[in-house]
Amino acid sequence: MYVRCPQCAQPAEILDRFTLGSTDGPLEHVKLQCSSGKHWYTPLSDDVELMHTSPSAEQLKAGQARRAA
């Protein structure tokens, strides 16, 4: 799944989902990597819903090549 990078608005890939404890109970987070490779974020998963975008075929291929390397 891809969303918009919070810093540069390029597509960012969701690499992982995990739960962290808090004083209000567990909160789901995600790990994002910007397609530029320069930005990493771990926002709350609820915040990710606001950043949706659709990747191009080229962006999908680039992401697959990064993971294969």
C-alpha positions, 0 to 999 in steps of 0.5 A: 500500500502506498500513501503520500510522504508527509514531508515531500508528498512523493509516494511512500510505501508502508513497510510494516504495521505494529502496536506500541503501548501507551498510557491510553492503551495500545496504538497501531503504528506503521513504518513508511519509507518515502520513494525517494529513500530519504524519509522514514516515518512511524505515524499512527495508523489512523493518520495514514488514512489521510495520506492515501495515494495510488502509485504509478507502475514505475513506482511499483517496479522501483519498490519491488526492485528495492525489496529484492536487493 
